[in-house]
Every structure is written in C-alpha cells, then in structure tokens.
C-alpha cells in the first residue's frame, strides 16, 4: 500500500511539473506571437479629376393647367350656332356658341377648345355645361415639401423640370410658396408651385421631377466622397504615397458636396491618386502555438481517462486478491455465519 501511494504521489508531481512547463511555453510563445504579428493592409484607390459639382433638392410632381374654364348657359334655351370645333385654338372674346335666348358664349382667354358637350339644335337647361376651353401652353407643377426642407426654398429660385415620359428638361423658377401646412401624420408639408411654358406634347397629369440647385461649383477638383477619412474633430484627410512608397496623411479642405462627390478646395491637385484603408488583416501563423494547445488538450484527456479507470477499480466490491464475501453472508440480516 505504501509503494502504491508513493507511486501515485510521484505521478501527480510529474504531471504538475509537465503542466506548469507547458503553460510557461504557451505564455512565452503567445507573447512571441503578439510581438511578431504580421499585419497586411489593403487599400482602395481614388483619383481626383476636374469637373462641375452641385447639390440640390429634388421632388416629384405632376403637371396641371393654369387656365381652364367650362362655360354654361345662363338660361334654358336651344343651341342655335356653334362657331368652333374641338382642338381648335381660340382667342380671348372669340365667339363660341349662340343660344336661342340671344346669349353669346365667348372665350375669356386664349386657349384651345378641349371639349364641346352639345350640338346645334339641342335643348339646354340653365347652368348646363356647354364647352370647355383650356390653355395647354401654360402649366404649373405643384410640389409637397416637408418641414425640414421648406426653409431652404425661396421665391424666384431657379429649378429644372424633367419630364419622365418625354425625357426632356425645361428651366423654371419657384412661383409660389403656400405657407399654410397640410399635415400628414407627424410631418408638416407645404405646397410649392412652379409655372412652366410647355410644348404641345406636354399634357396635364404627366409626371415630373423638379430639381432645385442649392450650391454649385464649376471647373473644380472633385473626388469620390468614399476617398475621405476624418479625424476626431471631423477634419477631412486622405492617404498619399511619399517618394519611398510609405503612406502619409494629407489634410484636405472641402467645398460643395453631393451624394457621390466632393469638391477639394485645398490639399490635392487634378489627377492625383489617393488611398483609403479597405481592410486590415492579421496574417501571422498559429504554428507552434497551435501545436502546444493540442498537446495540452491531449494530456488533459489522458489524465481524465486514468481517473475514470481508478474510480471503477475502487467500486468493484472485491477484497484484494479476489476474496469475495462468504456466500449468503449479508450484513444487516441479524445472523452470523454458522448460527
């Protein structure tokens, strides 16, 4: 029994020494790995160019006519004479329809006959609609501007109107701002309108995009906004290579910007290539460090297996040397063998 205890104690000491040695090596090589870590940095490249840049507000809208009237009879009567036909151009005060009552229906502005609702000889009631005149050459587009943008819009500001279906663009300006809001949920909206002189292929209801320029710079140095990095105080900078190929930080001053590009007013010249960090990657190898970890796991598994075998041996219920309890000799029966 003493020899077995002595061997068990020695084995434990040996295992402890091995574990401490392995832990020491792991710590050493872990530090060595951090000291000798290799970092690979990849960069995106950007090149400055000369061009124009602007920022703007953009809104969707649809065309509507400014001048339209539907003329009706003051009294009941009969249509005696119709002087015009549909689509015909008319001028202010031109005769359109004569009724049996002597009433003469005339145009109140220059325009075009859009629709005639009666024929000669028809009986009409008082206030019955007879003819519609529309000025298709002058239209307006109304915009719904939210409360966050309305302060940037002023009367007389230039704007560009793009016709979705026609692919054409016309110039206009802000003609009216309705400062009484029409709320929709938690956001207030204001109606802004632009007057447009259009060609005959533009019709009421056509969808348009209205662009209102806010700032603009022409013939200036610009670059993609993605090329910029920023310091803690929000100062812009880029990375450039020096003569030795090392990356250097260069502060830049910016001007007009939009969703994609920014004007560079100082720090860079036309055609200059700049860099921005795209990815930083640790490329050092695990090598020996990983191997030592595997050794530790293997040693722990072996110790666990040995402990399981010792536990099973101590629970088998036998005396040393294989001597079993006498047959039938149960403790707690109240009887001794041979009694």
C-alpha positions as CSV (number, residue, x, y, z in Angstrom):
1,X,0.0,0.0,0.0
2,X,2.8,2.4,0.8
3,X,4.5,1.7,-2.5
4,X,1.3,2.4,-4.4
5,X,0.7,5.7,-2.6
6,X,4.3,6.7,-3.2
7,X,4.0,6.0,-6.9
8,X,0.7,7.9,-7.1
9,X,2.3,11.0,-5.4
10,X,5.3,10.9,-7.8
11,X,2.9,10.6,-10.8
12,X,1.0,13.6,-9.6
13,X,4.1,15.7,-9.1
14,X,5.4,14.7,-12.6
15,X,2.0,15.7,-14.1
16,X,2.0,19.0,-12.3
17,X,5.6,19.8,-13.4
18,X,4.6,19.0,-17.0
19,X,1.5,21.2,-16.9
20,X,3.5,24.1,-15.5
21,X,6.1,23.7,-18.2
22,X,3.5,23.6,-20.9
23,X,1.8,26.6,-19.5
24,X,5.0,28.5,-19.4
25,X,5.8,27.6,-23.0
26,X,2.3,28.6,-24.1
27,X,2.6,32.0,-22.4
28,X,6.0,32.6,-23.9
29,X,5.0,31.7,-27.4
30,X,1.8,33.7,-27.0
31,X,3.8,36.8,-26.2
32,X,6.2,36.0,-29.0
33,X,3.3,35.7,-31.5
34,X,2.0,39.1,-30.5
35,X,5.4,40.7,-30.8
36,X,6.0,39.1,-34.2
37,X,2.4,39.6,-35.5
38,X,2.2,40.4,-39.2
39,X,-0.5,42.9,-40.4
40,X,-1.5,43.1,-44.0
41,X,-3.3,46.3,-45.1
42,X,-5.2,46.6,-48.4
43,X,-6.2,50.0,-49.8
44,X,-8.8,51.3,-52.2
45,X,-7.5,53.9,-54.7
46,X,-9.2,57.0,-55.9
47,X,-8.1,59.7,-58.4
48,X,-9.1,63.4,-58.4
49,X,-10.5,65.0,-61.6
50,X,-11.7,68.3,-62.7
51,X,-15.4,68.9,-63.2
52,X,-18.6,70.5,-62.1
53,X,-20.5,69.7,-58.9
54,X,-23.7,70.8,-57.3
55,X,-26.1,69.8,-54.6
56,X,-29.8,70.2,-54.8
57,X,-33.3,69.3,-53.5
58,X,-35.4,67.0,-55.6
59,X,-39.2,66.5,-55.6
60,X,-41.8,64.6,-57.6
61,X,-44.9,66.2,-59.0
62,X,-47.3,66.2,-61.9
63,X,-48.3,68.8,-64.5
64,X,-51.6,70.7,-64.3
65,X,-53.1,73.5,-66.4
66,X,-53.2,77.1,-65.0
67,X,-56.2,78.3,-67.1
68,X,-59.2,76.2,-67.8
69,X,-62.9,77.1,-67.9
70,X,-66.1,75.3,-68.6
71,X,-68.8,77.6,-70.0
72,X,-72.5,77.1,-69.3
73,X,-75.9,78.7,-70.3
74,X,-77.3,81.4,-68.1
75,X,-80.9,80.4,-69.1
76,X,-82.7,77.5,-70.6
77,X,-82.8,77.6,-74.4
78,X,-81.8,76.0,-77.7
79,X,-78.3,75.8,-79.2
80,X,-78.6,77.9,-82.4
81,X,-75.0,78.0,-83.6
82,X,-71.6,76.5,-82.7
83,X,-68.7,78.5,-84.2
84,X,-65.8,76.3,-83.3
85,X,-64.7,72.7,-83.2
86,X,-62.8,70.6,-80.7
87,X,-59.0,71.1,-80.6
88,X,-59.3,74.4,-82.4
89,X,-57.3,77.3,-81.0
90,X,-59.3,80.4,-79.9
91,X,-58.5,83.9,-78.6
92,X,-60.0,85.9,-75.8
93,X,-63.5,87.2,-76.5
94,X,-63.9,84.9,-79.6
95,X,-67.5,83.7,-80.2
96,X,-68.1,80.1,-79.4
97,X,-71.8,79.3,-79.2
98,X,-75.0,81.2,-79.7
99,X,-78.3,80.3,-77.9
100,X,-81.9,81.0,-78.8
101,X,-82.1,83.3,-75.8
102,X,-79.7,85.6,-77.5
103,X,-76.9,84.7,-75.2
104,X,-73.4,84.5,-76.8
105,X,-70.8,82.2,-75.2
106,X,-67.3,83.7,-75.6
107,X,-63.8,82.6,-74.6
108,X,-62.3,84.6,-71.7
109,X,-58.7,83.8,-72.5
110,X,-56.5,82.5,-75.3
111,X,-56.6,78.7,-75.4
112,X,-57.9,75.6,-77.1
113,X,-61.3,74.0,-77.4
114,X,-60.9,70.9,-75.3
115,X,-64.5,69.6,-75.4
116,X,-67.9,70.6,-76.8
117,X,-70.8,68.9,-74.9
118,X,-73.7,69.9,-77.1
119,X,-74.8,70.0,-80.8
120,X,-76.7,72.6,-82.7
121,X,-80.5,72.2,-82.1
122,X,-80.0,70.7,-78.6
123,X,-82.3,72.0,-75.8
124,X,-80.2,73.0,-72.8
125,X,-81.1,73.9,-69.2
126,X,-79.9,76.8,-67.2
127,X,-76.3,76.3,-65.9
128,X,-75.8,73.3,-68.2
129,X,-72.2,72.9,-69.3
130,X,-71.7,73.6,-73.0
131,X,-68.0,73.9,-73.9
132,X,-64.5,73.7,-72.2
133,X,-61.6,76.0,-73.1
134,X,-58.0,75.1,-71.8
135,X,-54.7,76.9,-72.2
136,X,-52.3,74.0,-72.7
137,X,-49.3,76.2,-73.3
138,X,-49.0,77.4,-69.7
139,X,-48.9,74.8,-67.0
140,X,-47.9,74.6,-63.4
141,X,-46.4,71.8,-61.2
142,X,-47.1,71.6,-57.5
143,X,-44.7,70.1,-55.0
144,X,-45.2,68.8,-51.5
145,X,-42.2,70.0,-49.5
146,X,-41.6,68.7,-45.9
147,X,-40.9,70.9,-42.9
148,X,-37.2,70.0,-42.9
149,X,-36.7,71.4,-46.5
150,X,-39.1,74.3,-46.8
151,X,-36.7,76.8,-45.2
152,X,-34.2,76.2,-48.0
153,X,-36.7,77.2,-50.7
154,X,-37.2,80.9,-51.7
155,X,-39.4,82.6,-54.2
156,X,-37.6,83.1,-57.6
157,X,-35.1,80.2,-57.1
158,X,-34.2,78.5,-60.3
159,X,-35.3,75.0,-60.9
160,X,-35.2,72.3,-63.5
161,X,-38.2,70.2,-64.5
162,X,-37.6,66.8,-66.0
163,X,-40.5,65.0,-67.8
164,X,-40.4,61.3,-67.1
165,X,-42.2,60.1,-70.2
166,X,-40.7,62.6,-72.7
167,X,-37.1,62.6,-71.4
168,X,-37.0,66.4,-71.8
169,X,-35.9,69.1,-69.3
170,X,-37.2,72.7,-69.1
171,X,-36.0,75.6,-66.9
172,X,-38.3,77.4,-64.5
173,X,-38.4,79.1,-61.1
174,X,-40.3,79.0,-57.8
175,X,-43.5,81.0,-58.4
176,X,-45.5,80.4,-55.1
177,X,-45.0,79.0,-51.6
178,X,-48.1,78.2,-49.6
179,X,-47.0,78.7,-46.0
180,X,-50.1,77.1,-44.5
181,X,-49.2,73.5,-44.0
182,X,-51.1,70.4,-44.9
183,X,-50.1,67.9,-42.2
184,X,-49.7,64.2,-42.8
185,X,-49.1,62.3,-39.6
186,X,-46.2,63.8,-37.6
187,X,-44.7,65.7,-40.5
188,X,-46.0,69.0,-41.9
189,X,-46.0,69.6,-45.7
190,X,-46.1,72.8,-47.7
191,X,-47.2,73.3,-51.3
192,X,-44.7,75.0,-53.6
193,X,-45.5,75.6,-57.3
194,X,-43.6,76.4,-60.5
195,X,-45.0,77.9,-63.7
196,X,-43.9,76.3,-67.0
197,X,-44.3,77.3,-70.6
198,X,-44.5,73.9,-72.4
199,X,-44.7,72.5,-75.9
200,X,-47.8,70.8,-77.3
201,X,-46.5,67.3,-76.4
202,X,-46.7,68.1,-72.7
203,X,-50.1,67.1,-71.3
204,X,-51.7,67.6,-67.9
205,X,-51.1,64.8,-65.4
206,X,-47.6,63.9,-66.7
207,X,-45.1,63.0,-64.0
208,X,-42.1,65.2,-63.5
209,X,-39.1,65.6,-61.2
210,X,-38.3,69.1,-60.0
211,X,-34.6,69.8,-59.1
212,X,-33.7,72.9,-57.1
213,X,-30.0,73.6,-57.1
214,X,-28.6,74.9,-53.8
215,X,-24.8,75.1,-54.3
216,X,-22.7,74.7,-57.4
217,X,-19.0,74.8,-58.3
218,X,-17.7,74.6,-61.9
219,X,-14.3,73.6,-63.3
220,X,-13.0,72.5,-59.9
221,X,-11.1,69.5,-58.4
222,X,-13.5,66.8,-57.3
223,X,-13.2,63.3,-55.9
224,X,-15.4,60.5,-54.6
225,X,-16.6,61.0,-51.1
226,X,-15.6,57.5,-50.3
227,X,-11.9,58.6,-50.5
228,X,-12.2,60.8,-47.4
229,X,-11.4,59.8,-43.8
230,X,-12.0,62.0,-40.8
231,X,-10.2,62.8,-37.6
232,X,-11.9,63.0,-34.2
233,X,-12.6,66.7,-34.7
234,X,-14.2,65.9,-38.1
235,X,-11.3,67.2,-40.2
236,X,-11.0,65.5,-43.6
237,X,-7.8,63.8,-44.8
238,X,-6.6,61.3,-47.4
239,X,-3.6,59.0,-47.7
240,X,-1.0,59.5,-50.3
241,X,2.3,57.7,-51.0
242,X,5.6,59.6,-50.5
243,X,8.7,59.1,-52.6
244,X,9.7,56.0,-50.6
245,X,6.3,54.4,-51.0
246,X,5.1,55.0,-47.5
247,X,1.6,56.2,-46.8
248,X,1.3,59.7,-45.5
249,X,-1.8,61.5,-44.2
250,X,-2.7,64.8,-46.0
251,X,-5.3,67.2,-44.7
252,X,-7.7,68.5,-47.3
253,X,-10.3,71.3,-47.4
254,X,-13.7,70.5,-48.9
255,X,-16.3,72.6,-50.6
256,X,-19.6,71.7,-52.4
257,X,-20.6,68.1,-52.0
258,X,-23.4,65.8,-53.0
259,X,-24.4,62.2,-52.6
260,X,-21.3,60.9,-54.5
261,X,-18.6,63.5,-54.9
262,X,-17.0,66.4,-53.0
263,X,-15.1,69.5,-54.1
264,X,-11.5,69.7,-52.9
265,X,-10.5,73.3,-52.4
266,X,-7.1,72.7,-50.9
267,X,-4.6,69.8,-50.4
268,X,-4.9,67.9,-53.7
269,X,-4.4,68.6,-57.4
270,X,-6.1,67.3,-60.5
271,X,-5.2,63.7,-61.5
272,X,-3.7,62.8,-58.1
273,X,-4.1,59.3,-56.7
274,X,-5.1,58.8,-53.1
275,X,-5.7,55.8,-50.9
276,X,-8.0,54.7,-48.2
277,X,-7.7,51.6,-45.9
278,X,-10.1,48.9,-47.2
279,X,-9.1,46.0,-44.9
280,X,-6.6,45.2,-42.1
281,X,-5.8,41.5,-41.7
282,X,-3.6,39.5,-39.3
283,X,-1.5,37.2,-41.5
284,X,0.8,35.7,-38.7
285,X,0.8,31.9,-38.5
286,X,-0.5,29.9,-35.5
287,X,2.3,27.3,-35.9
288,X,3.9,26.2,-32.7
289,X,1.3,28.0,-30.6
290,X,-1.5,25.8,-32.0
291,X,0.7,22.7,-31.5
292,X,1.2,23.4,-27.8
293,X,-2.5,23.9,-27.4
294,X,-3.1,20.5,-28.9
295,X,-0.6,18.9,-26.5
296,X,-2.3,20.4,-23.5
297,X,-5.7,19.0,-24.6
298,X,-4.2,15.6,-25.2
299,X,-2.6,15.5,-21.7
300,X,-5.9,16.5,-20.1
301,X,-7.7,13.7,-21.9
302,X,-5.2,11.1,-20.7
303,X,-5.5,12.3,-17.1
304,X,-9.3,12.1,-17.3
305,X,-9.2,8.5,-18.7
306,X,-6.8,7.4,-15.9
307,X,-9.0,8.9,-13.2
308,X,-12.0,7.0,-14.6
309,X,-10.2,3.7,-14.5
310,X,-9.1,4.2,-10.9
311,X,-12.7,5.1,-9.9
312,X,-14.1,1.9,-11.5
313,X,-11.4,-0.2,-9.8
314,X,-12.3,1.2,-6.3
315,X,-16.0,0.4,-6.8
316,X,-15.9,-3.2,-7.9
317,X,-16.8,-4.6,-4.3
318,X,-14.0,-7.2,-4.1
319,X,-11.3,-7.8,-1.4
320,X,-7.7,-7.5,-2.5
321,X,-6.6,-10.7,-4.2
322,X,-10.2,-11.6,-5.3
323,X,-11.6,-12.8,-1.9
324,X,-15.4,-12.4,-2.0
325,X,-17.7,-12.2,0.9
326,X,-18.9,-15.7,2.1
327,X,-21.9,-17.0,0.3
328,X,-25.1,-15.7,1.9
329,X,-23.2,-13.6,4.4
330,X,-25.2,-10.4,4.2
331,X,-24.7,-7.7,6.7
332,X,-27.9,-6.5,8.3
333,X,-29.6,-10.0,8.3
334,X,-29.4,-10.2,12.2
335,X,-27.5,-13.6,11.9
336,X,-23.8,-14.5,11.8
337,X,-22.4,-17.4,9.7
338,X,-22.9,-20.8,11.4
339,X,-25.5,-19.6,13.8
